[in-house]
């Protein structure tokens, strides 16, 4: 799977996003509206972070899980069905929250 093929976020923008997060490695990241997993798998692969991809469509999450496996980051990536308006995680659980191509 080519980087950037799942949305409108270009690879250069995803790398800028990663740099802007300035997370300690390893950190925990929530990617709201993860879709098919881009750029979540890039954050896991290049940053060594644990990334939780959250989205509403279950089929997108299946594809994200496949993308995580193809990027060899299945051991530190997770999918969760849900909306960013009602997070099922305790406060402070994540070091950063990202979203790209998400209608808010």
Secondary structure, 3 states (H helix, E strand, C coil): CCCCCCCCCCHHHHHHHHHHHCCCCCCEEEEECCCCCCCHHHHHHHHCCEEEEEECCHHHHHHHHHHHHHCCCHHHEEEEECCCCCCCCCCCCCCEEEECCCCC
